[in-house]
Amino acid sequence: MGLFQRPRVKDINIMNNIYLIKDLARLSGHSIHTIKYYLNLGLIKEIGRSPETNFRYFDNTNIEALSRIRELRRENKSLAEIKEILDPGQTD
């Protein structure tokens, strides 16, 4: 790409928002306790931790996953079934 050419859309890396667990709870409508439970079960994963405070970091993919989990729970899917749906082939 030349010096004065505009970058193509696919060349631009769009950053996700970063959230703490309290923000994730507020945005998703789940309690902090439920989010920690889903983390423990492996239904969602943090994207990282703060080295100073050890706070967990989450992004928009976690909000989407929590929304999907809520939809599947409304369909009376078990958490084991949801884990298989979200991450097929994953075994513990």
Distance bins in CASP14 RR format, pairs under 12 A and 6 or more apart:
PFRMAT RR
TARGET T0000
AUTHOR 0000-0000-0000
RMODE 2
METHOD distances of the structure
MODEL  1
1 7 1 0 0 1 0 0 0 0 0 0 0
1 8 0 0 0 0 1 0 0 0 0 0 0
1 11 1 0 0 1 0 0 0 0 0 0 0
1 12 0 0 0 0 0 1 0 0 0 0 0
5 11 0 0 0 0 0 1 0 0 0 0 0
6 12 0 0 0 0 1 0 0 0 0 0 0
7 13 0 0 0 0 0 1 0 0 0 0 0
7 14 0 0 0 0 0 1 0 0 0 0 0
14 59 0 0 0 0 0 1 0 0 0 0 0
14 60 0 0 0 0 0 1 0 0 0 0 0
15 47 0 0 0 0 0 1 0 0 0 0 0
15 59 0 0 0 0 1 0 0 0 0 0 0
15 60 0 0 0 0 1 0 0 0 0 0 0
16 47 0 0 0 0 1 0 0 0 0 0 0
16 57 0 0 0 0 0 1 0 0 0 0 0
16 58 0 0 0 0 1 0 0 0 0 0 0
16 59 1 1 0 0 0 0 0 0 0 0 0
16 60 1 0 1 0 0 0 0 0 0 0 0
16 61 1 0 0 1 0 0 0 0 0 0 0
16 62 0 0 0 0 1 0 0 0 0 0 0
16 63 0 0 0 0 1 0 0 0 0 0 0
16 64 0 0 0 0 0 1 0 0 0 0 0
17 23 0 0 0 0 1 0 0 0 0 0 0
17 24 0 0 0 0 0 1 0 0 0 0 0
17 27 0 0 0 0 1 0 0 0 0 0 0
17 47 0 0 0 0 0 1 0 0 0 0 0
17 57 0 0 0 0 0 1 0 0 0 0 0
17 58 0 0 0 0 1 0 0 0 0 0 0
17 59 1 0 0 1 0 0 0 0 0 0 0
17 60 1 0 1 0 0 0 0 0 0 0 0
17 61 0 0 0 0 0 1 0 0 0 0 0
17 62 0 0 0 0 0 1 0 0 0 0 0
17 63 0 0 0 0 1 0 0 0 0 0 0
18 24 0 0 0 0 0 1 0 0 0 0 0
18 46 0 0 0 0 0 1 0 0 0 0 0
18 47 1 0 0 1 0 0 0 0 0 0 0
18 48 0 0 0 0 1 0 0 0 0 0 0
18 49 0 0 0 0 0 1 0 0 0 0 0
18 50 0 0 0 0 0 1 0 0 0 0 0
18 55 0 0 0 0 0 1 0 0 0 0 0
18 56 0 0 0 0 0 1 0 0 0 0 0
18 57 1 0 1 0 0 0 0 0 0 0 0
18 58 1 0 0 1 0 0 0 0 0 0 0
18 59 1 0 1 0 0 0 0 0 0 0 0
18 60 0 0 0 0 1 0 0 0 0 0 0
18 61 0 0 0 0 0 1 0 0 0 0 0
18 62 0 0 0 0 0 1 0 0 0 0 0
18 63 0 0 0 0 0 1 0 0 0 0 0
19 25 0 0 0 0 1 0 0 0 0 0 0
19 26 0 0 0 0 1 0 0 0 0 0 0
19 27 1 0 0 1 0 0 0 0 0 0 0
19 28 0 0 0 0 1 0 0 0 0 0 0
19 35 0 0 0 0 0 1 0 0 0 0 0
19 44 0 0 0 0 0 1 0 0 0 0 0
19 46 0 0 0 0 0 1 0 0 0 0 0
19 47 0 0 0 0 1 0 0 0 0 0 0
19 48 0 0 0 0 0 1 0 0 0 0 0
19 55 0 0 0 0 0 1 0 0 0 0 0
19 56 0 0 0 0 1 0 0 0 0 0 0
19 57 1 0 0 1 0 0 0 0 0 0 0
19 58 1 0 1 0 0 0 0 0 0 0 0
19 59 1 0 0 1 0 0 0 0 0 0 0
19 60 0 0 0 0 1 0 0 0 0 0 0
19 61 0 0 0 0 0 1 0 0 0 0 0
19 62 1 0 0 1 0 0 0 0 0 0 0
19 63 1 0 0 1 0 0 0 0 0 0 0
19 66 0 0 0 0 0 1 0 0 0 0 0
20 26 0 0 0 0 1 0 0 0 0 0 0
20 27 0 0 0 0 0 1 0 0 0 0 0
20 32 0 0 0 0 1 0 0 0 0 0 0
20 35 0 0 0 0 0 1 0 0 0 0 0
20 46 0 0 0 0 0 1 0 0 0 0 0
20 47 0 0 0 0 0 1 0 0 0 0 0
20 48 0 0 0 0 0 1 0 0 0 0 0
20 49 0 0 0 0 0 1 0 0 0 0 0
20 50 0 0 0 0 1 0 0 0 0 0 0
20 53 0 0 0 0 1 0 0 0 0 0 0
20 54 0 0 0 0 0 1 0 0 0 0 0
20 55 1 0 1 0 0 0 0 0 0 0 0
20 56 1 0 0 1 0 0 0 0 0 0 0
20 57 1 0 0 1 0 0 0 0 0 0 0
20 58 1 0 0 1 0 0 0 0 0 0 0
20 59 0 0 0 0 0 1 0 0 0 0 0
20 62 0 0 0 0 0 1 0 0 0 0 0
21 27 0 0 0 0 0 1 0 0 0 0 0
21 28 0 0 0 0 0 1 0 0 0 0 0
21 30 0 0 0 0 0 1 0 0 0 0 0
21 31 0 0 0 0 0 1 0 0 0 0 0
21 32 1 0 1 0 0 0 0 0 0 0 0
21 33 0 0 0 0 0 1 0 0 0 0 0
21 34 0 0 0 0 0 1 0 0 0 0 0
21 35 1 0 1 0 0 0 0 0 0 0 0
21 36 1 0 0 1 0 0 0 0 0 0 0
21 37 0 0 0 0 0 1 0 0 0 0 0
21 38 0 0 0 0 0 1 0 0 0 0 0
21 39 0 0 0 0 1 0 0 0 0 0 0
21 44 0 0 0 0 0 1 0 0 0 0 0
21 46 0 0 0 0 1 0 0 0 0 0 0
21 47 0 0 0 0 0 1 0 0 0 0 0
21 48 0 0 0 0 0 1 0 0 0 0 0
21 49 0 0 0 0 0 1 0 0 0 0 0
21 50 0 0 0 0 0 1 0 0 0 0 0
21 53 0 0 0 0 0 1 0 0 0 0 0
21 54 0 0 0 0 0 1 0 0 0 0 0
21 55 1 0 0 1 0 0 0 0 0 0 0
21 56 1 0 1 0 0 0 0 0 0 0 0
21 57 0 0 0 0 1 0 0 0 0 0 0
21 58 1 0 0 1 0 0 0 0 0 0 0
21 62 0 0 0 0 1 0 0 0 0 0 0
21 66 0 0 0 0 0 1 0 0 0 0 0
22 28 0 0 0 0 0 1 0 0 0 0 0
22 29 0 0 0 0 0 1 0 0 0 0 0
22 30 0 0 0 0 0 1 0 0 0 0 0
22 31 0 0 0 0 0 1 0 0 0 0 0
22 32 1 0 0 1 0 0 0 0 0 0 0
22 33 0 0 0 0 0 1 0 0 0 0 0
22 35 0 0 0 0 1 0 0 0 0 0 0
22 36 0 0 0 0 0 1 0 0 0 0 0
22 55 0 0 0 0 1 0 0 0 0 0 0
22 56 0 0 0 0 0 1 0 0 0 0 0
22 58 0 0 0 0 0 1 0 0 0 0 0
23 29 0 0 0 0 0 1 0 0 0 0 0
23 30 0 0 0 0 0 1 0 0 0 0 0
23 32 0 0 0 0 0 1 0 0 0 0 0
23 35 0 0 0 0 0 1 0 0 0 0 0
23 55 0 0 0 0 0 1 0 0 0 0 0
23 56 0 0 0 0 0 1 0 0 0 0 0
23 57 0 0 0 0 1 0 0 0 0 0 0
23 58 1 0 0 1 0 0 0 0 0 0 0
23 59 0 0 0 0 0 1 0 0 0 0 0
23 60 0 0 0 0 0 1 0 0 0 0 0
23 62 0 0 0 0 0 1 0 0 0 0 0
23 63 0 0 0 0 1 0 0 0 0 0 0
24 30 1 0 0 1 0 0 0 0 0 0 0
24 31 0 0 0 0 0 1 0 0 0 0 0
24 32 0 0 0 0 1 0 0 0 0 0 0
24 34 0 0 0 0 0 1 0 0 0 0 0
24 35 1 0 1 0 0 0 0 0 0 0 0
24 36 0 0 0 0 0 1 0 0 0 0 0
24 38 0 0 0 0 0 1 0 0 0 0 0
24 39 0 0 0 0 0 1 0 0 0 0 0
24 44 0 0 0 0 1 0 0 0 0 0 0
24 46 0 0 0 0 1 0 0 0 0 0 0
24 47 0 0 0 0 0 1 0 0 0 0 0
24 55 0 0 0 0 0 1 0 0 0 0 0
24 56 0 0 0 0 1 0 0 0 0 0 0
24 57 0 0 0 0 1 0 0 0 0 0 0
24 58 1 0 1 0 0 0 0 0 0 0 0
24 59 0 0 0 0 1 0 0 0 0 0 0
24 60 0 0 0 0 0 1 0 0 0 0 0
24 61 0 0 0 0 0 1 0 0 0 0 0
24 62 1 0 1 0 0 0 0 0 0 0 0
24 63 1 0 0 1 0 0 0 0 0 0 0
24 64 0 0 0 0 0 1 0 0 0 0 0
24 65 0 0 0 0 0 1 0 0 0 0 0
24 66 1 0 0 1 0 0 0 0 0 0 0
24 67 0 0 0 0 0 1 0 0 0 0 0
25 31 1 0 0 1 0 0 0 0 0 0 0
25 32 1 0 1 0 0 0 0 0 0 0 0
25 33 0 0 0 0 1 0 0 0 0 0 0
25 34 0 0 0 0 1 0 0 0 0 0 0
25 35 1 0 1 0 0 0 0 0 0 0 0
25 36 0 0 0 0 1 0 0 0 0 0 0
25 37 0 0 0 0 0 1 0 0 0 0 0
25 38 0 0 0 0 0 1 0 0 0 0 0
25 56 0 0 0 0 0 1 0 0 0 0 0
25 58 0 0 0 0 1 0 0 0 0 0 0
25 62 0 0 0 0 0 1 0 0 0 0 0
25 63 0 0 0 0 0 1 0 0 0 0 0
25 66 0 0 0 0 1 0 0 0 0 0 0
26 32 0 0 0 0 1 0 0 0 0 0 0
26 35 0 0 0 0 0 1 0 0 0 0 0
26 58 0 0 0 0 0 1 0 0 0 0 0
26 63 0 0 0 0 0 1 0 0 0 0 0
26 66 0 0 0 0 0 1 0 0 0 0 0
27 35 0 0 0 0 0 1 0 0 0 0 0
27 58 0 0 0 0 1 0 0 0 0 0 0
27 59 0 0 0 0 0 1 0 0 0 0 0
27 60 0 0 0 0 1 0 0 0 0 0 0
27 62 0 0 0 0 1 0 0 0 0 0 0
27 63 1 0 1 0 0 0 0 0 0 0 0
27 64 0 0 0 0 0 1 0 0 0 0 0
27 66 0 0 0 0 1 0 0 0 0 0 0
27 67 0 0 0 0 1 0 0 0 0 0 0
28 34 0 0 0 0 1 0 0 0 0 0 0
28 35 1 0 0 1 0 0 0 0 0 0 0
28 38 0 0 0 0 0 1 0 0 0 0 0
28 44 0 0 0 0 1 0 0 0 0 0 0
28 58 0 0 0 0 1 0 0 0 0 0 0
28 60 0 0 0 0 0 1 0 0 0 0 0
28 61 0 0 0 0 0 1 0 0 0 0 0
28 62 1 0 0 1 0 0 0 0 0 0 0
28 63 1 0 1 0 0 0 0 0 0 0 0
28 64 0 0 0 0 1 0 0 0 0 0 0
28 65 0 0 0 0 1 0 0 0 0 0 0
28 66 1 0 1 0 0 0 0 0 0 0 0
28 67 1 0 0 1 0 0 0 0 0 0 0
28 68 0 0 0 0 0 1 0 0 0 0 0
28 69 0 0 0 0 1 0 0 0 0 0 0
28 70 1 0 0 1 0 0 0 0 0 0 0
29 35 0 0 0 0 1 0 0 0 0 0 0
29 63 0 0 0 0 1 0 0 0 0 0 0
29 66 1 0 0 1 0 0 0 0 0 0 0
29 67 0 0 0 0 1 0 0 0 0 0 0
29 69 0 0 0 0 0 1 0 0 0 0 0
29 70 0 0 0 0 1 0 0 0 0 0 0
30 36 0 0 0 0 1 0 0 0 0 0 0
30 37 0 0 0 0 1 0 0 0 0 0 0
30 38 1 0 0 1 0 0 0 0 0 0 0
30 39 0 0 0 0 0 1 0 0 0 0 0
30 43 0 0 0 0 0 1 0 0 0 0 0
30 44 0 0 0 0 1 0 0 0 0 0 0
30 58 0 0 0 0 0 1 0 0 0 0 0
30 62 0 0 0 0 0 1 0 0 0 0 0
30 63 0 0 0 0 1 0 0 0 0 0 0
30 65 0 0 0 0 0 1 0 0 0 0 0
30 66 1 0 1 0 0 0 0 0 0 0 0
30 67 0 0 0 0 1 0 0 0 0 0 0
30 69 0 0 0 0 1 0 0 0 0 0 0
30 70 1 0 0 1 0 0 0 0 0 0 0
30 73 0 0 0 0 0 1 0 0 0 0 0
31 37 0 0 0 0 1 0 0 0 0 0 0
31 38 0 0 0 0 0 1 0 0 0 0 0
31 66 0 0 0 0 0 1 0 0 0 0 0
32 38 0 0 0 0 0 1 0 0 0 0 0
32 39 0 0 0 0 0 1 0 0 0 0 0
32 56 0 0 0 0 0 1 0 0 0 0 0
32 58 0 0 0 0 0 1 0 0 0 0 0
33 39 0 0 0 0 0 1 0 0 0 0 0
33 40 0 0 0 0 0 1 0 0 0 0 0
34 40 0 0 0 0 0 1 0 0 0 0 0
34 41 0 0 0 0 0 1 0 0 0 0 0
34 43 0 0 0 0 0 1 0 0 0 0 0
34 44 0 0 0 0 0 1 0 0 0 0 0
34 66 0 0 0 0 1 0 0 0 0 0 0
34 69 0 0 0 0 1 0 0 0 0 0 0
34 70 0 0 0 0 1 0 0 0 0 0 0
34 73 0 0 0 0 0 1 0 0 0 0 0
34 79 0 0 0 0 0 1 0 0 0 0 0
35 41 0 0 0 0 0 1 0 0 0 0 0
35 42 0 0 0 0 0 1 0 0 0 0 0
35 43 0 0 0 0 1 0 0 0 0 0 0
35 44 1 0 0 1 0 0 0 0 0 0 0
35 45 0 0 0 0 0 1 0 0 0 0 0
35 46 0 0 0 0 1 0 0 0 0 0 0
35 56 0 0 0 0 1 0 0 0 0 0 0
35 58 0 0 0 0 1 0 0 0 0 0 0
35 62 0 0 0 0 1 0 0 0 0 0 0
35 63 0 0 0 0 0 1 0 0 0 0 0
35 65 0 0 0 0 0 1 0 0 0 0 0
35 66 1 0 0 1 0 0 0 0 0 0 0
35 69 0 0 0 0 0 1 0 0 0 0 0
35 70 0 0 0 0 0 1 0 0 0 0 0
36 42 0 0 0 0 0 1 0 0 0 0 0
36 43 0 0 0 0 0 1 0 0 0 0 0
36 44 0 0 0 0 0 1 0 0 0 0 0
36 46 0 0 0 0 0 1 0 0 0 0 0
36 56 0 0 0 0 1 0 0 0 0 0 0
36 58 0 0 0 0 0 1 0 0 0 0 0
37 43 0 0 0 0 1 0 0 0 0 0 0
37 44 0 0 0 0 0 1 0 0 0 0 0
37 66 0 0 0 0 0 1 0 0 0 0 0
37 69 0 0 0 0 0 1 0 0 0 0 0
37 79 0 0 0 0 1 0 0 0 0 0 0
38 44 1 0 1 0 0 0 0 0 0 0 0
38 45 0 0 0 0 1 0 0 0 0 0 0
38 46 0 0 0 0 0 1 0 0 0 0 0
38 58 0 0 0 0 0 1 0 0 0 0 0
38 62 0 0 0 0 1 0 0 0 0 0 0
38 65 0 0 0 0 1 0 0 0 0 0 0
38 66 1 0 0 1 0 0 0 0 0 0 0
38 68 0 0 0 0 0 1 0 0 0 0 0
38 69 1 0 0 1 0 0 0 0 0 0 0
38 70 0 0 0 0 0 1 0 0 0 0 0
38 72 0 0 0 0 0 1 0 0 0 0 0
38 73 0 0 0 0 0 1 0 0 0 0 0
38 79 0 0 0 0 1 0 0 0 0 0 0
38 82 0 0 0 0 1 0 0 0 0 0 0
38 83 0 0 0 0 1 0 0 0 0 0 0
38 86 0 0 0 0 0 1 0 0 0 0 0
39 45 1 0 0 1 0 0 0 0 0 0 0
39 46 1 0 0 1 0 0 0 0 0 0 0
39 47 0 0 0 0 0 1 0 0 0 0 0
39 48 0 0 0 0 0 1 0 0 0 0 0
39 49 0 0 0 0 0 1 0 0 0 0 0
39 56 1 0 0 1 0 0 0 0 0 0 0
39 58 0 0 0 0 1 0 0 0 0 0 0
39 62 0 0 0 0 1 0 0 0 0 0 0
39 65 0 0 0 0 0 1 0 0 0 0 0
39 66 0 0 0 0 0 1 0 0 0 0 0
39 69 0 0 0 0 0 1 0 0 0 0 0
40 46 0 0 0 0 0 1 0 0 0 0 0
40 79 0 0 0 0 0 1 0 0 0 0 0
40 83 0 0 0 0 0 1 0 0 0 0 0
40 92 0 0 0 0 0 1 0 0 0 0 0
41 69 0 0 0 0 0 1 0 0 0 0 0
41 78 0 0 0 0 0 1 0 0 0 0 0
41 79 1 0 0 1 0 0 0 0 0 0 0
41 80 0 0 0 0 1 0 0 0 0 0 0
41 82 0 0 0 0 1 0 0 0 0 0 0
41 83 1 0 0 1 0 0 0 0 0 0 0
41 84 0 0 0 0 0 1 0 0 0 0 0
41 86 0 0 0 0 0 1 0 0 0 0 0
41 87 0 0 0 0 0 1 0 0 0 0 0
41 90 0 0 0 0 0 1 0 0 0 0 0
41 92 0 0 0 0 1 0 0 0 0 0 0
42 62 0 0 0 0 0 1 0 0 0 0 0
42 65 0 0 0 0 0 1 0 0 0 0 0
42 69 0 0 0 0 0 1 0 0 0 0 0
42 79 0 0 0 0 1 0 0 0 0 0 0
42 80 0 0 0 0 0 1 0 0 0 0 0
42 82 0 0 0 0 0 1 0 0 0 0 0
42 83 1 0 0 1 0 0 0 0 0 0 0
42 84 0 0 0 0 0 1 0 0 0 0 0
42 86 0 0 0 0 1 0 0 0 0 0 0
42 87 0 0 0 0 1 0 0 0 0 0 0
42 90 0 0 0 0 1 0 0 0 0 0 0
42 92 0 0 0 0 1 0 0 0 0 0 0
43 62 0 0 0 0 0 1 0 0 0 0 0
43 65 1 0 0 1 0 0 0 0 0 0 0
43 66 0 0 0 0 1 0 0 0 0 0 0
43 68 0 0 0 0 1 0 0 0 0 0 0
43 69 1 0 0 1 0 0 0 0 0 0 0
43 70 0 0 0 0 0 1 0 0 0 0 0
43 72 0 0 0 0 1 0 0 0 0 0 0
43 73 0 0 0 0 0 1 0 0 0 0 0
43 77 0 0 0 0 0 1 0 0 0 0 0
43 78 0 0 0 0 0 1 0 0 0 0 0
43 79 1 0 0 1 0 0 0 0 0 0 0
43 80 0 0 0 0 0 1 0 0 0 0 0
43 81 0 0 0 0 0 1 0 0 0 0 0
43 82 1 0 0 1 0 0 0 0 0 0 0
43 83 1 0 1 0 0 0 0 0 0 0 0
43 84 0 0 0 0 0 1 0 0 0 0 0
43 85 0 0 0 0 0 1 0 0 0 0 0
43 86 1 0 0 1 0 0 0 0 0 0 0
43 87 0 0 0 0 1 0 0 0 0 0 0
43 90 0 0 0 0 0 1 0 0 0 0 0
44 56 0 0 0 0 0 1 0 0 0 0 0
44 58 1 0 0 1 0 0 0 0 0 0 0
44 59 0 0 0 0 0 1 0 0 0 0 0
44 61 0 0 0 0 1 0 0 0 0 0 0
44 62 1 0 1 0 0 0 0 0 0 0 0
44 63 0 0 0 0 1 0 0 0 0 0 0
44 64 0 0 0 0 1 0 0 0 0 0 0
44 65 1 0 1 0 0 0 0 0 0 0 0
44 66 1 0 0 1 0 0 0 0 0 0 0
44 67 0 0 0 0 0 1 0 0 0 0 0
44 68 0 0 0 0 1 0 0 0 0 0 0
44 69 1 0 0 1 0 0 0 0 0 0 0
44 70 0 0 0 0 0 1 0 0 0 0 0
44 79 0 0 0 0 0 1 0 0 0 0 0
44 82 0 0 0 0 0 1 0 0 0 0 0
44 83 0 0 0 0 0 1 0 0 0 0 0
44 86 0 0 0 0 1 0 0 0 0 0 0
44 87 0 0 0 0 0 1 0 0 0 0 0
45 56 0 0 0 0 1 0 0 0 0 0 0
45 57 0 0 0 0 0 1 0 0 0 0 0
45 58 0 0 0 0 1 0 0 0 0 0 0
45 59 0 0 0 0 0 1 0 0 0 0 0
45 61 0 0 0 0 1 0 0 0 0 0 0
45 62 1 0 0 1 0 0 0 0 0 0 0
45 65 0 0 0 0 1 0 0 0 0 0 0
45 66 0 0 0 0 0 1 0 0 0 0 0
45 83 0 0 0 0 0 1 0 0 0 0 0
45 86 0 0 0 0 0 1 0 0 0 0 0
45 87 0 0 0 0 1 0 0 0 0 0 0
45 90 0 0 0 0 0 1 0 0 0 0 0
46 54 0 0 0 0 0 1 0 0 0 0 0
46 55 0 0 0 0 1 0 0 0 0 0 0
46 56 1 0 1 0 0 0 0 0 0 0 0
46 57 1 0 0 1 0 0 0 0 0 0 0
46 58 1 0 1 0 0 0 0 0 0 0 0
46 59 0 0 0 0 1 0 0 0 0 0 0
46 61 0 0 0 0 0 1 0 0 0 0 0
46 62 1 0 0 1 0 0 0 0 0 0 0
46 65 0 0 0 0 0 1 0 0 0 0 0
47 55 0 0 0 0 0 1 0 0 0 0 0
47 56 0 0 0 0 1 0 0 0 0 0 0
47 57 1 0 1 0 0 0 0 0 0 0 0
47 58 1 0 0 1 0 0 0 0 0 0 0
47 59 1 0 1 0 0 0 0 0 0 0 0
47 60 0 0 0 0 0 1 0 0 0 0 0
47 61 1 0 0 1 0 0 0 0 0 0 0
47 62 1 0 0 1 0 0 0 0 0 0 0
47 63 0 0 0 0 0 1 0 0 0 0 0
47 65 0 0 0 0 0 1 0 0 0 0 0
48 54 0 0 0 0 0 1 0 0 0 0 0
48 55 0 0 0 0 1 0 0 0 0 0 0
48 56 1 0 0 1 0 0 0 0 0 0 0
48 57 1 0 1 0 0 0 0 0 0 0 0
48 58 0 0 0 0 1 0 0 0 0 0 0
48 59 0 0 0 0 1 0 0 0 0 0 0
48 62 0 0 0 0 0 1 0 0 0 0 0
49 55 1 0 0 1 0 0 0 0 0 0 0
49 56 1 0 1 0 0 0 0 0 0 0 0
49 57 1 0 0 1 0 0 0 0 0 0 0
49 58 0 0 0 0 0 1 0 0 0 0 0
50 56 0 0 0 0 1 0 0 0 0 0 0
50 57 1 0 0 1 0 0 0 0 0 0 0
51 57 0 0 0 0 0 1 0 0 0 0 0
56 62 0 0 0 0 1 0 0 0 0 0 0
58 64 0 0 0 0 0 1 0 0 0 0 0
58 65 0 0 0 0 1 0 0 0 0 0 0
58 66 0 0 0 0 1 0 0 0 0 0 0
59 65 0 0 0 0 0 1 0 0 0 0 0
59 66 0 0 0 0 0 1 0 0 0 0 0
60 66 0 0 0 0 0 1 0 0 0 0 0
60 67 0 0 0 0 0 1 0 0 0 0 0
61 67 0 0 0 0 0 1 0 0 0 0 0
61 68 0 0 0 0 0 1 0 0 0 0 0
61 86 0 0 0 0 0 1 0 0 0 0 0
62 68 0 0 0 0 0 1 0 0 0 0 0
62 69 0 0 0 0 0 1 0 0 0 0 0
62 86 0 0 0 0 0 1 0 0 0 0 0
63 69 0 0 0 0 0 1 0 0 0 0 0
63 70 0 0 0 0 0 1 0 0 0 0 0
64 70 0 0 0 0 0 1 0 0 0 0 0
64 71 0 0 0 0 0 1 0 0 0 0 0
64 86 0 0 0 0 0 1 0 0 0 0 0
65 71 0 0 0 0 0 1 0 0 0 0 0
65 72 0 0 0 0 0 1 0 0 0 0 0
65 82 0 0 0 0 1 0 0 0 0 0 0
65 83 0 0 0 0 0 1 0 0 0 0 0
65 85 0 0 0 0 0 1 0 0 0 0 0
65 86 1 0 0 1 0 0 0 0 0 0 0
65 87 0 0 0 0 1 0 0 0 0 0 0
66 72 0 0 0 0 0 1 0 0 0 0 0
66 73 0 0 0 0 0 1 0 0 0 0 0
66 82 0 0 0 0 0 1 0 0 0 0 0
66 86 0 0 0 0 0 1 0 0 0 0 0
67 73 0 0 0 0 0 1 0 0 0 0 0
67 74 0 0 0 0 0 1 0 0 0 0 0
67 86 0 0 0 0 0 1 0 0 0 0 0
68 74 0 0 0 0 0 1 0 0 0 0 0
68 75 0 0 0 0 0 1 0 0 0 0 0
68 77 0 0 0 0 0 1 0 0 0 0 0
68 82 0 0 0 0 1 0 0 0 0 0 0
68 83 0 0 0 0 0 1 0 0 0 0 0
68 85 0 0 0 0 1 0 0 0 0 0 0
68 86 1 0 0 1 0 0 0 0 0 0 0
68 87 0 0 0 0 0 1 0 0 0 0 0
69 75 0 0 0 0 0 1 0 0 0 0 0
69 77 0 0 0 0 1 0 0 0 0 0 0
69 78 0 0 0 0 0 1 0 0 0 0 0
69 79 0 0 0 0 1 0 0 0 0 0 0
69 81 0 0 0 0 0 1 0 0 0 0 0
69 82 1 0 1 0 0 0 0 0 0 0 0
69 83 0 0 0 0 1 0 0 0 0 0 0
69 85 0 0 0 0 1 0 0 0 0 0 0
69 86 1 0 0 1 0 0 0 0 0 0 0
69 87 0 0 0 0 0 1 0 0 0 0 0
70 77 0 0 0 0 0 1 0 0 0 0 0
70 82 0 0 0 0 1 0 0 0 0 0 0
71 77 0 0 0 0 1 0 0 0 0 0 0
71 82 0 0 0 0 1 0 0 0 0 0 0
71 85 0 0 0 0 0 1 0 0 0 0 0
71 86 0 0 0 0 0 1 0 0 0 0 0
72 78 0 0 0 0 1 0 0 0 0 0 0
72 79 0 0 0 0 1 0 0 0 0 0 0
72 80 0 0 0 0 0 1 0 0 0 0 0
72 81 1 0 0 1 0 0 0 0 0 0 0
72 82 1 0 1 0 0 0 0 0 0 0 0
72 83 0 0 0 0 0 1 0 0 0 0 0
72 84 0 0 0 0 0 1 0 0 0 0 0
72 85 1 0 0 1 0 0 0 0 0 0 0
72 86 0 0 0 0 1 0 0 0 0 0 0
73 79 0 0 0 0 1 0 0 0 0 0 0
73 81 0 0 0 0 0 1 0 0 0 0 0
73 82 1 0 0 1 0 0 0 0 0 0 0
73 85 0 0 0 0 0 1 0 0 0 0 0
74 82 0 0 0 0 0 1 0 0 0 0 0
75 81 0 0 0 0 1 0 0 0 0 0 0
75 82 0 0 0 0 1 0 0 0 0 0 0
75 85 0 0 0 0 0 1 0 0 0 0 0
76 82 0 0 0 0 0 1 0 0 0 0 0
77 83 0 0 0 0 1 0 0 0 0 0 0
77 84 0 0 0 0 1 0 0 0 0 0 0
77 85 1 0 0 1 0 0 0 0 0 0 0
77 86 0 0 0 0 0 1 0 0 0 0 0
78 84 0 0 0 0 1 0 0 0 0 0 0
78 85 0 0 0 0 0 1 0 0 0 0 0
79 85 0 0 0 0 0 1 0 0 0 0 0
79 86 0 0 0 0 0 1 0 0 0 0 0
80 86 0 0 0 0 0 1 0 0 0 0 0
80 87 0 0 0 0 0 1 0 0 0 0 0
80 90 0 0 0 0 0 1 0 0 0 0 0
80 91 0 0 0 0 0 1 0 0 0 0 0
80 92 0 0 0 0 1 0 0 0 0 0 0
81 87 0 0 0 0 0 1 0 0 0 0 0
81 88 0 0 0 0 0 1 0 0 0 0 0
82 88 0 0 0 0 0 1 0 0 0 0 0
82 90 0 0 0 0 0 1 0 0 0 0 0
83 89 0 0 0 0 1 0 0 0 0 0 0
83 90 1 0 0 1 0 0 0 0 0 0 0
83 91 0 0 0 0 0 1 0 0 0 0 0
83 92 0 0 0 0 1 0 0 0 0 0 0
84 90 1 0 0 1 0 0 0 0 0 0 0
84 91 0 0 0 0 1 0 0 0 0 0 0
84 92 0 0 0 0 0 1 0 0 0 0 0
END
